[in-house]
Amino acid sequence: MRALLLRLSESKRLAPLMMRSGVSRRVARRFVAGETLDDALEAAREVNRALQLASLDLLGENVSDEDGARRAADEYIAIFDRIAQEHLDANVSLKLTQLGLDLNEELCQELLEKIVAHAASQSNFVRVDMEGSAYTQRTVEMVKRVRSEYSNVGTVMQAYLYRAEQDVQELLAAGCRLRLCKGAYQEPPEVAFPKKADVDANYVKLMRMLLASGIYHGIATHDPAMIRAVLDFVRQQDIKRDRFEFQMLYGIRTDLQQKLVRDGYRVRVYIPFGVDWFPYFMRRLAERPANVTFFLRNLLPRSSAKATPRSTSGS
């Protein structure tokens, strides 16, 4: 099921059908704040009111022309301006293929530097998301180049990749802030650990490397076992609770988010928004069977309503 959903997330034919579906749009709102910046800002305000931090992500990837890449960069600059205007405790996450990485690496770096410089002028931070393994090397290299000029940029490490440990070592040596996650793309066994137990073991290993580094990192997980491993390690090493943050996705395990905040830990909620929500939505369905069940449950009322005529008796 997971492999099928991840393949469907890349379907150019299915995307417009799903995006026109009222059911899909309704269910997607569980994981996506909305289609506009105002929607995302309202979600960020709610998150801040709950004493959590936010990271805004304008959904979109693999732009097909330079104009699209430049428009995306301008939109990210506008996001930083609105964050500053509204005094939100939020930063921004973005994808390099949204800035033209598929088209021209020089263009992509130019736009990334423009965004990072603008964020720096507002004392804010840019997180470069990690995409599929075909982009890992180029992403790591570009982040290191930009990090050599600007300290307010970091990236993401995916624990299911065999190469992640070496990448972590290199990026820590460059002083780079990292978000650690397990990984959400379909990868071949030549590239990534195929077994969950191996991914979990690597996640814990990398988490310990990050938290022992003294650099401020984000530990992204909804897995209670991984969270327990983090809490055990920080207690053993006497790592202060303000020296790192947990990161979780909008609409997922809000109970866990709130518990960590009550226990005195910093939690940042990743808030995606935009009209290009289909690939992100499908990856969220692929992550947990409960998400698919939630989607299917939303299909049933409409089917039942069609099959059973409404009573006119007033009861």
Secondary structure as UniProt FT lines:
FT   HELIX           2..8
FT   TURN            9..10
FT   TURN            12..13
FT   HELIX           14..20
FT   HELIX           22..28
FT   TURN            29..31
FT   HELIX           37..49
FT   TURN            50..51
FT   STRAND          53..58
FT   HELIX           66..85
FT   TURN            86..87
FT   STRAND          90..94
FT   HELIX           96..99
FT   TURN            100..103
FT   HELIX           105..121
FT   TURN            122..123
FT   STRAND          126..128
FT   HELIX           133..135
FT   HELIX           136..147
FT   TURN            148..149
FT   STRAND          153..158
FT   TURN            159..160
FT   TURN            162..163
FT   HELIX           164..173
FT   TURN            174..175
FT   STRAND          178..181
FT   TURN            189..191
FT   HELIX           196..211
FT   STRAND          217..220
FT   HELIX           224..237
FT   HELIX           241..243
FT   STRAND          244..249
FT   TURN            250..251
FT   HELIX           254..262
FT   TURN            263..264
FT   STRAND          267..273
FT   HELIX           278..287
FT   HELIX           289..307
//
